[in-house]
Amino acid sequence: MTHFRRQTVVALLILLVAAAADGSAADKSPLDRRPQPWKRRDKPVLSARTTKQAWCRIVCYSPHVIHHDGRFRMWYLGTSRSSRSNDIAMGYAESPDGVRWTEHPGNPVLIGDDIPWGRIVQTPFVVFDEPTKRYRMWFVSGAGVSRDETKKKITVNDQKLGYATSPDGIRWTVHPRPLFPSGRSPCVIRTAANRYRMWMGSSPKQDVAASGLYENIYEFSSTDGLDWTRSAKPVLVPDGPARSTVYPFVIRHRDAWYMWYGCHVDGGRFELFCAKSTDGTRWSVDHRRPAFPARKGKTAFDSRYTSTPCLVRSKDRLLLYYSSRDWVTEFIDSHGKKRRDGAGIYAHIGVAELTLPGTPD
């Protein structure tokens, strides 16, 4: 075979392999591609930088969205004191299309003083319960986070699982006691009349509150949504380039379970990954390829962090709501003093859309 023919054969083989790879990728469900083919918007749907409400002018993040009674409904968190204060409160907003949001004029709708056993409000997860015609919310509260600024180390990280109910999503009655002693970002699915499953970050040693809360996602089970039993071992932990695993959000699509969650990665970034499971307990992970990475460059509102995922099914599409940080590090605190947070500020809530072939389960 001549040199020219050998080169031609090699070139054809390369083209065939590339075509096969492209075909394989095309045959995959959008949820199995990396990155997933989400269509992003150029601007956030809510932002601390554009809001006219005084309570969330520094931090605006952690959205939880549902579609109920013809409206999209969002519960989200914010503060106007500092970028890392323990006075985080919860607001409420509504939308006709999931993109244009109207903030409730009476915000915030839940503050630390409303919680008999805590002082913060964190990571809400809300469902509308048809049998009782009420909203049910699992969230996190406690004493909050304390830091040793000289050592740049968390000394206290008191975050417990809480529960509340509401007739309208605005007026909340908080359960008098925490449901579990260590938690971060609950995701609850009712799989049968008397069976609930939950995935949540939790410290392996529950009496050491500052240890492992952002590195260990556990599965929990319950018969009533109040009394929870935790799995013996975490179902998801960091490996490879991922330095944390936190903020799980789980859905079931066709014959598989999918979990979106966040990881700290190189370059001061935080990005969303997606694991897959056949049973919701044993998860296949790939921490080298994010499902929804931070946008490239340093100008977009989500160019540093994509975090706290919340997914909403709407006909043949999924909507992904997420918190984001850009590369702005300065802010004005509640005393009018210019401050700096080198890790960035959770200032924005974004939404992205993904079309699915067929209707989700």
C-alpha positions in Angstrom: 0.0 0.0 0.0 1.4 3.4 -1.0 1.9 6.2 1.6 -1.0 8.1 0.0 -3.4 5.2 0.3 -2.4 4.6 4.0 -3.1 8.2 4.8 -6.5 8.0 3.0 -7.4 4.9 5.0 -6.4 6.4 8.3 -8.4 9.6 7.5 -11.5 7.5 6.6 -11.2 5.5 9.9 -11.0 8.7 11.9 -14.1 10.0 10.1 -16.0 6.8 10.8 -15.0 6.8 14.5 -16.1 10.5 14.8 -19.4 9.8 13.0 -20.1 6.8 15.3 -19.3 9.0 18.4 -21.6 11.7 17.1 -24.4 9.2 16.4 -24.0 7.7 19.9 -24.2 11.2 21.5 -27.3 12.0 19.3 -29.0 8.8 20.5 -28.5 9.6 24.1 -31.2 11.2 26.2 -30.4 14.9 26.8 -30.1 14.1 30.5 -27.2 11.7 29.7 -25.1 14.2 27.7 -22.3 16.2 29.2 -22.8 19.0 29.4 -26.6 18.7 29.2 -28.0 20.9 26.3 -29.7 23.5 28.5 -30.8 26.7 26.8 -29.8 29.5 29.2 -31.1 33.1 29.4 -28.7 36.0 29.3 -30.1 37.6 32.3 -31.3 36.3 35.7 -35.0 36.1 36.5 -34.4 37.6 39.9 -31.4 39.5 41.2 -30.2 41.3 44.3 -28.8 44.0 42.0 -32.2 44.8 40.4 -34.8 44.1 43.0 -36.8 47.0 44.5 -37.3 45.1 47.7 -35.1 46.1 50.6 -34.8 42.6 52.3 -32.7 40.9 49.6 -30.4 43.6 48.1 -27.2 41.7 48.8 -28.0 38.0 48.6 -30.8 36.5 46.4 -30.5 32.8 46.0 -31.8 29.2 46.7 -35.0 29.2 44.6 -37.6 26.4 44.9 -40.2 26.5 42.2 -43.4 24.5 41.6 -46.2 24.9 39.1 -49.6 24.8 40.8 -53.1 26.1 40.0 -51.9 27.6 36.7 -49.1 29.6 38.2 -45.3 29.2 38.8 -44.6 29.8 42.4 -41.1 30.4 43.9 -39.8 30.5 47.4 -36.3 32.0 47.6 -33.8 33.4 50.1 -32.1 36.7 50.7 -30.6 39.2 53.0 -29.5 42.9 53.0 -27.1 42.8 55.9 -24.0 41.1 54.5 -23.0 38.4 52.1 -22.6 35.8 54.9 -25.0 36.8 57.6 -27.3 34.5 59.7 -30.4 36.6 59.1 -31.3 34.9 55.8 -35.1 35.2 55.2 -37.5 33.6 52.7 -39.5 35.5 50.1 -42.2 34.4 47.6 -42.8 35.3 44.0 -45.3 34.3 41.3 -45.1 34.0 37.5 -47.4 33.2 34.6 -44.7 31.6 32.5 -41.7 30.8 34.8 -39.7 33.7 33.4 -41.4 37.0 34.4 -41.7 37.1 38.2 -43.6 39.3 40.5 -42.2 39.5 44.0 -44.8 39.3 46.8 -45.3 42.8 48.3 -45.3 41.5 51.8 -41.9 39.8 51.6 -40.2 38.2 53.4 -42.8 35.6 54.3 -40.6 33.6 56.8 -37.8 34.9 59.0 -35.7 33.5 61.8 -38.0 34.9 64.5 -40.8 32.7 63.1 -38.8 29.5 63.9 -39.0 28.5 67.6 -35.8 26.5 67.5 -33.6 28.4 65.0 -32.5 31.7 63.7 -31.9 31.2 60.0 -34.0 30.0 57.0 -32.1 27.9 54.4 -32.7 25.7 51.4 -36.6 25.4 51.3 -38.2 22.5 49.4 -42.0 23.0 48.9 -44.8 20.7 47.6 -48.5 21.2 47.3 -50.3 18.3 49.0 -53.5 17.5 47.2 -55.2 15.4 49.9 -54.9 18.2 52.5 -54.9 21.2 50.1 -51.9 22.7 51.8 -48.3 23.5 51.1 -45.7 21.5 52.9 -42.2 22.7 53.3 -39.0 21.0 54.4 -36.2 23.5 55.1 -33.1 24.0 57.2 -32.6 26.2 60.3 -30.6 26.3 63.5 -28.0 28.6 65.0 -26.4 29.1 61.6 -22.7 29.4 60.8 -19.9 30.9 62.8 -16.4 31.5 61.5 -12.9 32.1 62.9 -11.9 34.8 60.5 -8.3 34.6 61.5 -8.0 31.0 60.6 -10.6 31.2 57.8 -12.4 28.2 59.3 -16.0 27.3 60.2 -16.3 26.7 63.9 -20.0 26.2 64.2 -22.4 25.0 61.4 -25.7 24.3 63.2 -28.2 23.4 60.5 -31.1 21.1 61.2 -34.0 19.8 59.1 -37.3 21.7 59.7 -40.9 21.5 58.6 -43.8 23.9 58.0 -47.2 24.0 56.4 -49.2 26.8 54.8 -52.7 27.2 53.3 -51.4 29.7 50.7 -47.6 29.5 50.5 -47.3 32.8 52.3 -48.5 32.2 55.9 -46.4 29.4 57.4 -46.9 27.4 60.6 -43.5 26.0 61.7 -43.2 22.6 63.4 -42.2 23.2 67.0 -39.1 20.9 66.8 -36.5 20.0 64.2 -37.0 16.7 62.4 -33.3 15.7 62.1 -30.2 17.1 63.8 -28.0 17.7 60.7 -29.1 18.7 57.3 -28.6 20.9 54.2 -30.9 21.2 51.2 -33.6 18.5 51.5 -35.2 17.0 48.4 -38.4 15.0 49.2 -40.4 12.7 47.0 -43.6 10.9 48.0 -43.5 7.6 46.3 -46.6 6.0 47.9 -49.3 6.9 50.4 -47.1 6.1 53.3 -43.6 6.3 51.8 -41.4 9.3 51.5 -37.8 9.4 50.2 -35.4 12.3 50.8 -31.9 13.1 49.7 -30.1 15.7 51.8 -26.6 16.8 52.9 -25.8 15.7 56.4 -22.8 15.4 58.7 -21.6 11.8 59.3 -21.1 12.6 62.9 -24.2 14.4 63.9 -22.7 15.8 67.1 -19.9 17.5 65.1 -22.0 20.1 63.3 -19.2 21.7 61.3 -17.9 18.4 59.8 -18.9 17.0 56.5 -22.2 18.8 55.9 -21.1 19.8 52.4 -19.4 16.6 51.4 -21.9 13.9 52.2 -25.4 13.4 50.6 -27.5 10.7 52.4 -30.8 9.0 51.5 -33.6 9.2 54.1 -36.9 7.3 54.4 -40.1 8.1 56.2 -43.7 7.0 56.5 -45.2 10.4 57.2 -42.6 13.0 56.1 -41.8 13.9 59.7 -39.9 11.0 61.3 -36.9 10.2 59.1 -34.4 7.4 59.1 -31.0 8.0 57.4 -29.0 5.5 55.4 -26.0 4.0 57.0 -23.6 5.5 54.5 -23.8 8.5 52.2 -25.0 7.8 48.7 -22.8 10.5 47.2 -19.4 11.9 48.2 -16.7 14.0 46.4 -14.0 12.4 44.3 -11.7 13.4 41.5 -11.8 17.2 40.9 -14.9 17.6 43.0 -14.2 19.0 46.5 -17.8 18.9 47.8 -21.2 17.4 47.0 -24.2 19.4 48.2 -27.6 20.7 47.2 -29.2 17.5 45.8 -32.3 17.7 43.6 -33.8 14.4 42.4 -36.4 13.5 39.8 -37.5 10.3 38.1 -37.6 10.2 34.3 -38.8 7.1 32.6 -36.9 4.1 34.2 -34.1 6.1 35.8 -33.5 8.5 38.7 -31.4 11.7 38.1 -29.8 13.8 40.8 -28.5 17.3 40.2 -26.1 18.6 42.8 -23.3 21.1 43.2 -19.5 20.7 43.6 -16.6 23.1 44.3 -14.1 22.7 41.5 -10.8 24.3 40.4 -10.5 28.0 39.6 -12.8 29.2 42.4 -15.8 27.9 40.7 -18.8 25.9 41.7 -20.8 23.9 39.1 -23.7 21.5 38.8 -23.2 17.8 38.1 -25.8 15.1 37.5 -25.7 11.5 38.7 -27.9 8.6 37.4 -29.4 5.7 39.2 -31.8 2.8 38.6 -33.1 2.7 42.1 -32.4 6.1 43.7 -29.8 4.6 46.0 -26.8 3.5 44.0 -25.6 6.4 41.8 -23.3 6.6 38.8 -21.3 9.8 38.9 -18.8 11.6 36.7 -17.1 14.4 38.5 -14.9 15.3 35.5 -17.8 16.5 33.3 -20.3 18.9 34.8 -23.9 18.8 33.5 -24.4 22.5 33.9 -21.1 24.4 34.2 -20.5 28.0 35.1 -20.6 30.1 31.9 -17.2 30.8 30.3 -15.5 34.1 30.9 -16.0 36.5 33.7 -18.8 38.7 32.6 -22.0 36.6 32.7 -24.2 36.6 35.9 -23.5 32.8 36.2 -19.8 32.8 35.2 -18.5 31.7 38.7 -21.2 29.6 40.4 -24.1 27.6 39.2 -25.7 26.2 42.3 -28.8 25.0 44.3 -30.7 23.3 41.4 -34.4 23.1 41.3 -36.2 21.3 38.4 -39.8 21.8 37.2 -41.5 19.6 34.7 -43.6 21.4 32.2 -45.1 19.3 29.4 -42.2 18.1 27.2 -39.5 20.3 28.9 -37.6 20.8 32.1 -37.0 24.1 33.7 -33.8 24.4 35.8 -33.8 27.2 38.3 -30.5 27.8 40.0 -28.5 30.3 42.1 -25.4 31.9 40.6 -22.4 34.1 41.5 -20.5 36.3 39.1 -17.0 37.7 39.7 -18.2 40.9 41.5 -16.8 40.7 45.1 -17.7 44.1 46.5 -21.0 45.1 48.1 -22.5 47.7 50.5 -23.6 46.3 53.8 -26.6 47.3 55.9 -24.5 50.1 57.6 -23.5 51.6 54.3 -19.9 50.3 54.5 -18.2 48.9 51.4 -17.3 45.3 52.0 -15.6 42.5 50.0 -16.2 38.8 49.8 -13.4 37.2 47.8 -15.5 34.1 47.1 -18.3 36.1 45.4 -21.9 36.7 46.3 -25.0 34.7 45.7 -26.8 37.6 44.0 -28.8 36.0 41.2 -31.4 33.4 40.3 -31.3 32.1 36.8 -33.5 29.7 34.7 -32.6 27.4 31.8 -34.7 25.1 29.6 -34.2 21.6 28.2 -36.6 19.9 25.8 -37.1 16.2 26.4 -38.3 13.6 23.9 -41.7 12.5 25.2 -43.3 13.6 28.4 -41.5 13.0 31.8 -43.1 10.5 34.2 
